[in-house]
Amino acid sequence: MKVILTTEIDSLGLEGDTVNVAKGYARNYLIPKGFALEATNQNIKLIEMQKKKIDERRLKAQEGAEKVKELISEKVITITQKAGDEDKLYGSVTTMDIAESLEKEGISIDRRKIVLERPIKTLGEYEVTIKLHPNVAAKLKVMVAAEG
């Protein structure tokens, strides 16, 4: 089923894009939540008229993401956790922990935009990727230290 996205969805595309998805996904999730419109002739014409505004919003969002990237690239976040033998953590450092630490620094990031290749389970220094925009990704240094 063809739908027109009304918001950016990481796995599908950007606002204003026409994509092909399963009927159930469109009818049960995307359309009721307001993430997409059915790709009828009327809706296609409506989106074409709004293309200029959509492009301006994308540009502003990308510029904002570039500014946040500069802020994040300068930061070094330290997270303290309880650790046992051989510097292994009791539990792990999650995207939620990183998002909370950034929040304390004055930078609000959705935890779903933080990309961890694998859970952080040992003490040390890590480089974490944060996808701020489809074209902008920032690298953040995270130091995991022992508590106490």
Phi, psi and omega in degrees: 000134179271132177227158176251123182286135178258349174220162178286130176234121187309314186280346184249306182165195184262167178302133179093349179285144174260122183230158178258123179227169177294146182302316182296319179297318180291309186288326185265339184234299188297309184290312179298326180280351179083016179277343183206161173239149175295140185278069174272166180302318180297315180292325178296317178296320179299314180293322179298325178290330182268359184306318183298316179295320180297316180297321177297318179297318179299317181296316178297319180296320180292319178297318177298320179295324178297319179294317179294324178300316179298318178297315184291321183298332180278341187277149168232116182265133176248126179241128179257134180221158174289135181232151180250212180297151176056032177061025178273139181276150169276101187098211179206165175272125184252173177297329179294320178297318180294317179297320178295320179294320177295323179299320178295332178277354178096013179244118182264115181231136175291131184298337180288345178273350179274127184251115174252123180295321175208157182301145178273114186237004178226160177290152177145193181249133183229152174249121185248137178267137177236117180274101183276331184203157180305332181255359185229122175230136180250151176253130181239133176272128179240122176259126177252117183243158179284142179284137176079000000 
